[in-house]
């Protein structure tokens, strides 16, 4: 072959090593009539999710031959944190907010969105109530690759009077997704136990 390369296109005009600073290429190795070439991308990023072509050019024959492979990339699970406000002792009939933060690593370098699920101690999804006692704020990007959602009790209750019992382990689960079907969802969750005096 005149040329042998890994490319973003079937014509071989967009070499991966020219368009990706994290890509390293091995030498062409020949074993009889078998040629091989390897491109290593490290670290792999969400922007690397695309089609790749192994292109062989036979210039004398005017022939270009190729094989295509799709690369899917899974979004890494975000790191999670929960902050209670107020912190410390939680008293019945006072407001309580729980803020859940999901932070993605820098290898997520394409647009993504987040969906949050708040789960109560009975493993039920928590939703905002019509009376405003419980409010779930949707996950929003507060800065680059950081998403936040807040669960608000106004007021929080310990169930002593048979009304509502907000005590126990609450879970915040974040699902990070992309509109690109080659980029697979990343999910993580974090829990916090609430005790109400």
N, CA, C and O of each residue as an XYZ file, in Angstrom:
788
protein
N       0.828     -1.210      0.000
C       0.000      0.000      0.000
C       0.860      1.257      0.000
O       1.967      1.275      0.538
N       0.320      2.315     -0.621
C       0.991      3.612     -0.618
C       0.853      4.279      0.739
O       1.791      4.910      1.227
N      -0.312      4.137      1.345
C      -0.557      4.727      2.670
C      -1.477      3.805      3.456
O      -2.269      3.051      2.892
N      -1.348      3.888      4.775
C      -2.102      3.014      5.662
C      -2.326      3.804      6.937
O      -1.363      4.111      7.640
N      -3.576      4.143      7.260
C      -3.803      5.087      8.356
C      -5.144      4.866      9.028
O      -6.025      4.183      8.505
N      -5.272      5.462     10.199
C      -6.532      5.504     10.942
C      -7.075      6.915     10.784
O      -6.383      7.893     11.068
N      -8.333      7.014     10.323
C      -8.878      8.316      9.947
C     -10.295      8.484     10.478
O     -10.961      7.517     10.846
N     -10.741      9.746     10.508
C     -12.129     10.048     10.858
C     -13.044      9.941      9.636
O     -14.265     10.002      9.778
N     -12.473      9.783      8.442
C     -13.274      9.681      7.227
C     -12.762      8.550      6.351
O     -11.613      8.127      6.478
N     -13.621      8.061      5.459
C     -13.283      6.897      4.643
C     -12.273      7.206      3.549
O     -11.681      6.287      2.983
N     -12.068      8.474      3.243
C     -11.079      8.837      2.220
C      -9.674      8.961      2.809
O      -8.691      9.050      2.074
N      -9.590      8.967      4.139
C      -8.284      9.059      4.789
C      -7.702     10.459      4.830
O      -6.496     10.623      5.012
N      -8.545     11.472      4.662
C      -8.045     12.855      4.653
C      -8.020     13.487      6.043
O      -7.430     14.552      6.225
N      -8.663     12.834      7.040
C      -8.727     13.394      8.395
C      -8.077     12.408      9.373
O      -8.771     11.692     10.097
N      -6.761     12.379      9.386
C      -6.037     11.442     10.238
C      -6.308     11.730     11.713
O      -6.319     12.886     12.137
N      -6.528     10.668     12.490
C      -6.801     10.813     13.920
C      -5.620     11.483     14.621
O      -5.818     12.329     15.492
N      -4.392     11.111     14.249
C      -3.225     11.690     14.937
C      -3.051     13.172     14.634
O      -2.387     13.881     15.390
N      -3.645     13.657     13.525
C      -3.570     15.087     13.212
C      -4.653     15.877     13.949
O      -4.465     17.055     14.254
N      -5.786     15.229     14.234
C      -6.914     15.940     14.820
C      -7.100     15.730     16.305
O      -8.006     16.318     16.896
N      -6.261     14.899     16.934
C      -6.455     14.591     18.356
C      -5.092     14.606     19.048
O      -4.253     13.740     18.801
N      -4.881     15.587     19.907
C      -3.571     15.720     20.576
C      -3.305     14.587     21.572
O      -2.164     14.412     22.001
N      -4.322     13.820     21.947
C      -4.146     12.702     22.877
C      -3.901     11.372     22.156
O      -3.795     10.325     22.795
N      -3.810     11.419     20.818
C      -3.640     10.186     20.040
C      -2.174      9.942     19.733
O      -1.441     10.852     19.346
N      -1.759      8.684     19.914
C      -0.404      8.255     19.554
C      -0.520      7.090     18.581
O      -1.393      6.233     18.720
N       0.369      7.070     17.594
C       0.288      6.062     16.546
C       1.498      5.150     16.578
O       2.625      5.603     16.778
N       1.256      3.854     16.378
C       2.358      2.899     16.272
C       2.829      2.838     14.824
O       2.153      3.337     13.925
N       3.978      2.230     14.602
C       4.493      2.043     13.256
C       3.725      0.933     12.546
O       3.129      0.057     13.174
N       3.760      1.000     11.223
C       3.152     -0.070     10.440
C       4.031     -1.305     10.576
O       5.245     -1.243     10.379
N       3.412     -2.416     10.913
C       4.149     -3.669     11.015
C       3.681     -4.596      9.915
O       2.482     -4.707      9.658
N       4.618     -5.262      9.266
C       4.282     -6.160      8.179
C       4.691     -7.575      8.555
O       5.807     -7.818      9.014
N       3.778     -8.487      8.353
C       4.029     -9.896      8.587
C       3.495    -10.626      7.356
O       2.326    -11.005      7.298
N       4.382    -10.815      6.371
C       3.925    -11.367      5.094
C       3.060    -10.338      4.390
O       3.529     -9.240      4.090
N       1.800    -10.675      4.122
C       0.863     -9.753      3.486
C      -0.052     -9.071      4.501
O      -1.051     -8.460      4.123
N       0.284     -9.173      5.793
C      -0.554     -8.580      6.847
C       0.117     -7.310      7.360
O       1.258     -7.334      7.822
N      -0.616     -6.202      7.267
C      -0.139     -4.926      7.772
C      -0.992     -4.549      8.979
O      -2.191     -4.825      9.002
N      -0.386     -3.925      9.972
C      -1.175     -3.458     11.118
C      -0.653     -2.108     11.590
O       0.538     -1.808     11.507
N      -1.575     -1.320     12.081
C      -1.245     -0.010     12.626
C      -2.174      0.208     13.809
O      -3.327     -0.222     13.790
N      -1.673      0.873     14.829
C      -2.474      1.093     16.037
C      -2.421      2.557     16.428
O      -1.357      3.177     16.422
N      -3.586      3.104     16.769
C      -3.668      4.449     17.331
C      -4.223      4.313     18.738
O      -5.275      3.707     18.942
N      -3.519      4.873     19.702
C      -3.954      4.842     21.100
C      -4.374      6.244     21.508
O      -3.630      7.205     21.309
N      -5.566      6.359     22.078
C      -6.063      7.649     22.571
C      -6.118      7.563     24.091
O      -6.836      6.734     24.650
N      -5.355      8.424     24.749
C      -5.292      8.400     26.209
C      -5.082      9.820     26.744
O      -4.065     10.446     26.447
N      -6.043     10.335     27.534
C      -7.262      9.657     27.994
C      -8.358      9.721     26.931
O      -8.366     10.602     26.072
N      -9.274      8.770     27.013
C     -10.421      8.793     26.119
C     -11.413      9.818     26.651
O     -11.678      9.861     27.852
N     -11.960     10.639     25.768
C     -12.903     11.696     26.150
C     -14.231     11.454     25.438
O     -14.306     10.666     24.495
N     -15.270     12.137     25.895
C     -16.570     11.952     25.243
C     -16.528     12.428     23.792
O     -17.271     11.917     22.955
N     -15.677     13.388     23.490
C     -15.569     13.866     22.105
C     -14.939     12.827     21.179
O     -14.976     12.987     19.959
N     -14.361     11.767     21.744
C     -13.768     10.701     20.934
C     -14.800      9.683     20.457
O     -14.470      8.781     19.688
N     -16.038      9.820     20.903
C     -17.101      8.910     20.469
C     -17.504      9.276     19.038
O     -18.168     10.287     18.808
N     -17.102      8.456     18.103
C     -17.389      8.716     16.693
C     -17.052      7.488     15.867
O     -16.733      6.435     16.419
N     -17.120      7.618     14.531
C     -16.719      6.542     13.632
C     -15.234      6.675     13.326
O     -14.722      7.779     13.141
N     -14.553      5.544     13.273
C     -13.137      5.500     12.909
C     -12.977      4.585     11.698
O     -13.662      3.570     11.569
N     -12.059      4.968     10.817
C     -11.828      4.218      9.590
C     -10.374      3.772      9.514
O      -9.458      4.565      9.733
N     -10.175      2.512      9.205
C      -8.854      2.005      8.862
C      -8.773      2.073      7.337
O      -9.483      1.351      6.637
N      -7.902      2.947      6.831
C      -7.867      3.242      5.397
C      -6.551      2.754      4.795
O      -5.472      3.041      5.312
N      -6.659      2.017      3.704
C      -5.489      1.551      2.960
C      -5.570      2.139      1.553
O      -6.579      2.000      0.862
N      -4.477      2.802      1.141
C      -4.443      3.451     -0.171
C      -3.445      2.715     -1.076
O      -2.281      2.528     -0.718
N      -3.922      2.310     -2.238
C      -3.061      1.745     -3.279
C      -3.043      2.756     -4.423
O      -3.871      2.689     -5.332
N      -2.090      3.696     -4.374
C      -2.089      4.816     -5.314
C      -1.921      4.357     -6.759
O      -2.583      4.884     -7.653
N      -1.042      3.377     -7.002
C      -0.804      2.904     -8.360
C      -2.068      2.324     -8.988
O      -2.277      2.423    -10.197
N      -2.903      1.721     -8.153
C      -4.131      1.110     -8.661
C      -5.325      2.064     -8.600
O      -6.398      1.770     -9.126
N      -5.116      3.225     -7.939
C      -6.225      4.161     -7.777
C      -7.311      3.615     -6.882
O      -8.493      3.883     -7.096
N      -6.919      2.850     -5.880
C      -7.884      2.159     -5.014
C      -7.704      2.607     -3.571
O      -6.582      2.700     -3.073
N      -8.816      2.883     -2.910
C      -8.822      3.122     -1.464
C      -9.740      2.084     -0.835
O     -10.902      1.956     -1.219
N      -9.218      1.354      0.120
C     -10.004      0.349      0.821
C     -10.083      0.742      2.300
O      -9.125      1.278      2.856
N     -11.218      0.474      2.923
C     -11.354      0.860      4.326
C     -12.289     -0.079      5.070
O     -13.103     -0.789      4.479
N     -12.144     -0.056      6.373
C     -13.071     -0.732      7.268
C     -13.457      0.278      8.339
O     -12.643      1.115      8.729
N     -14.676      0.204      8.805
C     -15.206      1.210      9.727
C     -15.573      0.582     11.059
O     -16.051     -0.552     11.115
N     -15.345      1.332     12.137
C     -15.729      0.888     13.483
C     -16.252      2.092     14.254
O     -15.675      3.179     14.198
N     -17.358      1.885     14.979
C     -17.908      2.949     15.823
C     -17.366      2.801     17.236
O     -17.281      1.692     17.766
N     -17.005      3.914     17.838
C     -16.538      3.906     19.225
C     -17.569      4.602     20.101
O     -17.879      5.776     19.903
N     -18.098      3.858     21.076
C     -18.984      4.441     22.093
C     -18.160      4.751     23.334
O     -17.222      4.026     23.669
N     -18.518      5.826     24.004
C     -17.817      6.236     25.220
C     -18.840      6.387     26.335
O     -19.858      7.060     26.169
N     -18.564      5.760     27.468
C     -19.458      5.892     28.634
C     -19.032      7.088     29.475
O     -17.854      7.255     29.790
N     -19.999      7.908     29.829
C     -19.715      9.038     30.714
C     -19.295      8.484     32.077
O     -20.019      7.671     32.652
N     -18.149      8.902     32.604
C     -17.749      8.401     33.930
C     -18.769      8.821     34.996
O     -19.402      9.871     34.887
N     -18.913      7.990     36.015
C     -19.812      8.344     37.118
C     -19.317      9.627     37.778
O     -18.130      9.746     38.082
N     -20.214     10.587     38.001
C     -19.774     11.835     38.640
C     -19.433     11.612     40.109
O     -19.963     10.703     40.747
N     -18.553     12.442     40.634
C     -18.341     12.434     42.082
C     -19.498     13.216     42.706
O     -19.970     14.198     42.134
N     -19.947     12.778     43.876
C     -21.172     13.309     44.474
C     -20.901     13.863     45.861
O     -20.022     13.389     46.581
N     -21.690     14.893     46.225
C     -21.654     15.409     47.597
C     -23.042     15.903     47.978
O     -23.836     16.303     47.126
N     -23.317     15.864     49.283
C     -24.582     16.372     49.833
C     -24.268     17.367     50.937
O     -23.381     17.144     51.760
N     -25.013     18.475     50.943
C     -24.860     19.481     51.993
C     -26.239     19.784     52.565
O     -27.171     20.095     51.823
N     -26.366     19.691     53.903
C     -27.616     20.028     54.583
C     -27.548     21.450     55.105
O     -26.521     21.896     55.616
N     -28.669     22.155     54.966
C     -28.768     23.504     55.519
C     -30.120     23.638     56.228
O     -31.161     23.538     55.580
N     -30.121     23.860     57.542
C     -28.937     24.073     58.370
C     -28.202     22.758     58.630
O     -28.786     21.678     58.548
N     -26.925     22.869     58.940
C     -26.158     21.689     59.325
C     -26.297     21.493     60.834
O     -26.772     22.387     61.534
N     -25.896     20.357     61.323
C     -26.011     20.100     62.767
C     -27.383     19.550     63.111
O     -27.953     18.771     62.347
N     -27.917     19.951     64.256
C     -29.204     19.440     64.734
C     -30.326     19.991     63.866
O     -30.372     21.186     63.573
N     -31.231     19.101     63.457
C     -32.384     19.487     62.642
C     -33.615     19.432     63.537
O     -33.905     18.401     64.145
N     -34.331     20.539     63.612
C     -35.506     20.628     64.492
C     -36.794     20.538     63.685
O     -36.899     21.054     62.572
N     -37.766     19.865     64.287
C     -39.092     19.748     63.675
C     -39.687     21.134     63.438
O     -39.440     22.072     64.196
N     -40.469     21.241     62.379
C     -41.197     22.476     62.015
C     -40.275     23.605     61.580
O     -40.667     24.771     61.615
N     -39.041     23.269     61.167
C     -38.132     24.279     60.614
C     -37.820     23.893     59.166
O     -37.972     22.730     58.795
N     -37.388     24.847     58.351
C     -37.026     24.518     56.966
C     -35.739     23.695     56.927
O     -34.851     23.868     57.761
N     -35.657     22.805     55.953
C     -34.440     22.026     55.723
C     -34.228     21.900     54.221
O     -35.147     21.544     53.484
N     -33.021     22.190     53.776
C     -32.687     21.952     52.364
C     -31.487     21.015     52.290
O     -30.550     21.113     53.082
N     -31.537     20.110     51.325
C     -30.446     19.175     51.055
C     -29.999     19.437     49.620
O     -30.770     19.243     48.680
N     -28.764     19.872     49.456
C     -28.243     20.178     48.123
C     -27.306     19.066     47.674
O     -26.349     18.714     48.363
N     -27.605     18.531     46.513
C     -26.850     17.431     45.922
C     -26.032     17.991     44.755
O     -26.574     18.650     43.868
N     -24.729     17.725     44.765
C     -23.842     18.221     43.708
C     -23.147     17.048     43.031
O     -22.610     16.161     43.694
N     -23.164     17.058     41.704
C     -22.476     16.041     40.895
C     -21.404     16.740     40.069
O     -21.695     17.684     39.336
N     -20.160     16.274     40.190
C     -19.035     16.872     39.469
C     -18.454     15.855     38.508
O     -18.095     14.743     38.895
N     -18.367     16.257     37.240
C     -17.851     15.379     36.194
C     -16.382     15.664     35.932
O     -15.948     16.808     36.057
N     -15.601     14.636     35.567
C     -14.192     14.873     35.242
C     -14.057     15.599     33.904
O     -15.009     15.669     33.126
N     -12.873     16.132     33.647
C     -12.639     16.939     32.446
C     -12.711     16.131     31.155
O     -12.795     16.716     30.076
N     -12.679     14.788     31.239
C     -12.801     13.988     30.019
C     -14.210     14.064     29.428
O     -14.433     13.635     28.296
N     -15.157     14.608     30.190
C     -16.484     14.888     29.636
C     -16.395     16.289     29.033
O     -16.570     17.290     29.728
N     -16.122     16.342     27.729
C     -15.860     17.631     27.077
C     -16.842     17.922     25.947
O     -16.545     18.692     25.034
N     -18.010     17.298     26.021
C     -19.101     17.574     25.095
C     -20.339     17.937     25.914
O     -20.392     17.632     27.105
N     -21.337     18.582     25.301
C     -22.527     18.979     26.061
C     -23.263     17.772     26.657
O     -23.518     16.781     25.972
N     -23.593     17.878     27.937
C     -24.360     16.845     28.622
C     -25.428     17.524     29.474
O     -25.375     18.728     29.726
N     -26.389     16.732     29.908
C     -27.424     17.228     30.813
C     -27.558     16.243     31.968
O     -27.045     15.126     31.913
N     -28.251     16.675     33.007
C     -28.412     15.831     34.193
C     -29.883     15.725     34.568
O     -30.650     16.678     34.429
N     -30.254     14.549     35.044
C     -31.581     14.336     35.591
C     -31.401     13.775     36.996
O     -30.586     12.879     37.217
N     -32.164     14.306     37.935
C     -32.017     13.887     39.328
C     -33.240     13.109     39.779
O     -34.366     13.387     39.365
N     -32.995     12.129     40.634
C     -34.073     11.436     41.348
C     -33.745     11.501     42.836
O     -32.670     11.085     43.267
N     -34.680     12.026     43.606
C     -34.568     11.995     45.067
C     -35.424     10.837     45.548
O     -36.576     10.695     45.138
N     -34.858     10.005     46.422
C     -35.540      8.789     46.860
C     -35.644      8.791     48.383
O     -34.656      9.028     49.078
N     -36.840      8.525     48.893
C     -37.069      8.557     50.343
C     -36.713      7.222     50.987
O     -36.368      6.277     50.278
N     -36.787      7.123     52.307
C     -36.413      5.868     52.992
C     -37.247      4.656     52.587
O     -36.827      3.520     52.810
N     -38.424      4.880     51.994
C     -39.269      3.769     51.528
C     -38.990      3.397     50.081
O     -39.752      2.652     49.465
N     -37.881      3.925     49.534
C     -37.497      3.682     48.129
C     -38.511      4.227     47.138
O     -38.687      3.668     46.055
N     -39.178      5.312     47.501
C     -40.122      5.967     46.608
C     -39.495      7.268     46.095
O     -38.744      7.929     46.812
N     -39.812      7.623     44.852
C     -39.328      8.877     44.276
C     -40.036     10.049     44.962
O     -41.260     10.061     45.084
N     -39.259     11.017     45.400
C     -39.814     12.210     46.040
C     -40.144     13.230     44.965
O     -39.315     13.517     44.103
N     -41.344     13.774     45.012
C     -41.751     14.823     44.078
C     -42.227     16.041     44.864
O     -42.546     15.948     46.050
N     -42.266     17.174     44.186
C     -42.778     18.387     44.828
C     -44.255     18.207     45.156
O     -45.006     17.618     44.379
N     -44.666     18.723     46.323
C     -46.072     18.627     46.727
C     -46.807     19.916     46.384
O     -46.210     20.991     46.324
N     -48.112     19.791     46.161
C     -48.927     20.950     45.784
C     -48.968     22.009     46.873
O     -49.090     23.199     46.582
N     -48.865     21.579     48.139
C     -48.946     22.542     49.236
C     -47.609     23.243     49.502
O     -47.530     24.125     50.356
N     -46.554     22.851     48.768
C     -45.267     23.525     48.928
C     -44.430     23.013     50.087
O     -43.345     23.537     50.339
N     -44.916     21.988     50.807
C     -44.135     21.487     51.937
C     -42.846     20.815     51.468
O     -41.818     20.891     52.142
N     -42.907     20.163     50.318
C     -41.721     19.527     49.737
C     -41.512     20.084     48.327
O     -42.430     20.088     47.506
N     -40.305     20.549     48.062
C     -39.965     21.062     46.733
C     -38.700     20.372     46.236
O     -37.701     20.297     46.951
N     -38.752     19.875     45.020
C     -37.579     19.280     44.375
C     -37.163     20.205     43.236
O     -37.898     20.380     42.264
N     -35.978     20.794     43.368
C     -35.467     21.640     42.297
C     -34.726     20.755     41.294
O     -33.907     19.928     41.696
N     -34.999     20.915     39.993
C     -34.352     20.051     38.997
C     -32.841     20.279     38.950
O     -32.340     21.318     39.380
N     -32.136     19.293     38.422
C     -30.685     19.417     38.294
C     -30.354     20.478     37.255
O     -30.886     20.467     36.145
N     -29.469     21.390     37.629
C     -29.021     22.448     36.724
C     -27.508     22.531     36.758
O     -26.880     22.270     37.784
N     -26.924     22.903     35.610
C     -25.479     23.097     35.562
C     -25.170     24.445     36.208
O     -25.641     25.486     35.750
N     -24.373     24.414     37.278
C     -24.039     25.657     37.967
C     -22.691     26.206     37.521
O     -22.422     27.398     37.673
N     -21.854     25.350     36.978
C     -20.599     25.762     36.341
C     -20.155     24.611     35.457
O     -20.832     23.585     35.394
N     -19.039     24.762     34.780
C     -18.593     23.760     33.831
C     -18.496     22.371     34.473
O     -17.697     22.155     35.385
N     -19.323     21.426     33.982
C     -19.323     20.030     34.427
C     -19.745     19.830     35.878
O     -19.440     18.793     36.466
N     -20.442     20.801     36.468
C     -20.968     20.649     37.834
C     -22.480     20.881     37.806
O     -22.959     21.930     37.376
N     -23.217     19.868     38.280
C     -24.680     19.947     38.328
C     -25.138     19.938     39.783
O     -24.491     19.356     40.654
N     -26.273     20.599     40.023
C     -26.770     20.725     41.390
C     -28.285     20.619     41.408
O     -28.963     21.117     40.510
N     -28.812     19.963     42.444
C     -30.245     19.887     42.697
C     -30.467     20.019     44.197
O     -29.628     19.602     44.995
N     -31.594     20.596     44.572
C     -31.891     20.782     45.999
C     -33.277     20.225     46.327
O     -34.246     20.439     45.599
N     -33.335     19.506     47.444
C     -34.585     19.008     48.020
C     -34.888     19.869     49.235
O     -34.062     19.992     50.138
N     -36.082     20.466     49.255
C     -36.440     21.407     50.327
C     -37.670     20.890     51.076
O     -38.693     20.561     50.475
N     -37.542     20.828     52.403
C     -38.687     20.545     53.272
C     -39.054     21.846     53.971
O     -38.202     22.474     54.600
N     -40.321     22.259     53.866
C     -40.737     23.521     54.485
C     -42.128     23.360     55.091
O     -43.126     23.707     54.458
N     -42.198     22.828     56.328
C     -41.098     22.487     57.227
C     -40.797     20.986     57.177
O     -41.500     20.214     56.523
N     -39.721     20.591     57.894
C     -39.373     19.194     58.040
C     -40.145     18.626     59.230
O     -40.434     19.353     60.181
N     -40.478     17.344     59.187
C     -41.319     16.745     60.230
C     -40.713     15.416     60.666
O     -40.069     14.728     59.875
N     -40.928     15.059     61.943
C     -40.408     13.783     62.456
C     -41.498     12.737     62.672
O     -41.210     11.642     63.155
N     -42.737     13.055     62.325
C     -43.816     12.084     62.414
C     -44.396     11.881     63.791
O     -45.252     11.015     63.974
N     -43.949     12.670     64.784
C     -44.455     12.493     66.154
C     -45.956     12.708     66.249
O     -46.632     12.063     67.051
N     -46.473     13.609     65.437
C     -47.907     13.917     65.512
C     -48.693     13.195     64.429
O     -49.838     13.543     64.142
N     -48.070     12.186     63.833
C     -48.765     11.364     62.850
C     -48.957     12.002     61.493
O     -49.717     11.479     60.678
N     -48.295     13.113     61.221
C     -48.454     13.764     59.922
C     -47.457     13.206     58.918
O     -47.740     12.221     58.236
N     -46.316     13.823     58.829
C     -45.294     13.384     57.880
C     -44.051     12.963     58.655
O     -43.749     13.520     59.711
N     -43.343     11.988     58.131
C     -42.084     11.575     58.745
C     -40.987     11.675     57.694
O     -40.904     10.850     56.784
N     -40.148     12.694     57.832
C     -39.083     12.947     56.865
C     -37.755     12.345     57.309
O     -36.724     12.575     56.677
N     -37.776     11.579     58.386
C     -36.533     11.009     58.902
C     -36.115      9.788     58.080
O     -36.919      9.196     57.360
N     -34.845      9.431     58.207
C     -34.331      8.246     57.539
C     -33.345      8.583     56.440
O     -32.928      9.731     56.290
N     -32.981      7.573     55.678
C     -31.960      7.711     54.641
C     -32.598      8.223     53.352
O     -33.503      7.600     52.798
N     -32.108      9.366     52.890
C     -32.547      9.946     51.620
C     -31.414      9.798     50.602
O     -30.237      9.916     50.941
N     -31.793      9.539     49.357
C     -30.810      9.307     48.290
C     -30.995     10.314     47.170
O     -32.113     10.603     46.745
N     -29.881     10.837     46.707
C     -29.864     11.671     45.503
C     -29.163     10.854     44.416
O     -28.016     10.441     44.583
N     -29.862     10.627     43.304
C     -29.279      9.892     42.177
C     -29.244     10.803     40.960
O     -30.272     11.340     40.549
N     -28.060     10.977     40.386
C     -27.889     11.811     39.192
C     -27.574     10.931     37.997
O     -26.700     10.067     38.059
N     -28.297     11.159     36.907
C     -28.026     10.503     35.627
C     -27.542     11.555     34.653
O     -28.256     12.512     34.354
N     -26.326     11.377     34.155
C     -25.732     12.318     33.206
C     -25.870     11.717     31.819
O     -25.473     10.575     31.593
N     -26.438     12.487     30.879
C     -26.699     11.946     29.555
C     -26.325     12.939     28.467
O     -26.098     14.122     28.718
N     -26.270     12.413     27.252
C     -25.929     13.202     26.068
C     -26.955     12.916     24.984
O     -27.592     11.863     24.988
N     -27.116     13.856     24.056
C     -28.000     13.620     22.913
C     -27.309     12.753     21.862
O     -27.961     12.255     20.944
N     -25.991     12.570     21.992
C     -25.224     11.737     21.078
C     -25.396     10.273     21.483
O     -25.027      9.894     22.595
N     -25.953      9.444     20.591
C     -26.227      8.055     20.975
C     -24.968      7.205     21.107
O     -25.064      6.051     21.525
N     -23.791      7.731     20.767
C     -22.534      7.020     20.993
C     -21.949      7.318     22.374
O     -20.960      6.711     22.786
N     -22.574      8.259     23.081
C     -22.118      8.603     24.433
C     -23.131      8.034     25.425
O     -24.292      8.442     25.450
N     -22.675      7.094     26.233
C     -23.564      6.354     27.126
C     -23.671      7.037     28.482
O     -22.719      7.665     28.946
N     -24.832      6.914     29.114
C     -25.120      7.592     30.377
C     -24.162      7.201     31.500
O     -23.686      6.068     31.571
N     -23.894      8.170     32.372
C     -23.172      7.929     33.611
C     -24.106      8.179     34.783
O     -24.843      9.165     34.780
N     -24.090      7.303     35.788
C     -25.013      7.406     36.923
C     -24.231      7.236     38.220
O     -23.310      6.424     38.303
N     -24.612      8.013     39.232
C     -24.075      7.804     40.567
C     -25.097      8.312     41.579
O     -25.997      9.079     41.238
N     -24.948      7.876     42.825
C     -25.873      8.314     43.863
C     -25.137      8.487     45.177
O     -24.028      7.986     45.363
N     -25.781      9.209     46.087
C     -25.220      9.450     47.413
C     -26.386      9.500     48.390
O     -27.492      9.901     48.025
N     -26.139      9.091     49.632
C     -27.214      9.042     50.629
C     -26.863      9.879     51.849
O     -25.698     10.166     52.122
N     -27.906     10.259     52.571
C     -27.752     11.010     53.825
C     -28.884     10.599     54.752
O     -30.048     10.555     54.354
N     -28.523     10.300     55.996
C     -29.554      9.970     56.978
C     -29.969     11.231     57.729
O     -29.127     11.981     58.223
N     -31.266     11.446     57.806
C     -31.813     12.636     58.456
C     -32.483     12.229     59.774
O     -33.323     11.330     59.812
N     -32.092     12.906     60.832
C     -32.744     12.746     62.143
C     -33.328     14.077     62.535
O     -32.637     15.096     62.516
N     -34.606     14.078     62.893
C     -35.307     15.329     63.238
C     -35.643     15.310     64.715
O     -36.281     14.375     65.199
N     -35.217     16.344     65.438
C     -35.494     16.454     66.885
C     -36.901     17.010     67.130
O     -37.309     17.172     68.280
